[in-house]
């Protein structure tokens, strides 16, 4: 019984730490780039290509679908850089996988137009 209680205690501590690490501030990055659609129908996915040509996979899929509508616009993203590849796009895009938290369109005059996120 003592071993079982010890196991539960260790599991609870490690689980709480794992969930709290995902949104750490030091993983937050700002990117300026555009949404790019990759692949051939019906197997397409969206990614972010930044001003330096680095391509990032977007995770989770719900955000990827939502951001497709902004294809072609210059956007400033605030993202969390994920430590592990996630989603189909991460198999193709080598810049890493990001989870967009917030994004603003950048107008022709450089002005930011708030669009979405949390």
Secondary structure, 3 states (H helix, E strand, C coil): CHHHHHHHHHHHHHHHHHHHHCCCHHHEEEEEEEEEEEEECCEEEEEEEECCCCEEEECCHHHHHHHHHHCCCCEEEEEEEECCCCCHHHHCCCCCEEEEEEEEEECCCCCEEEEEEC
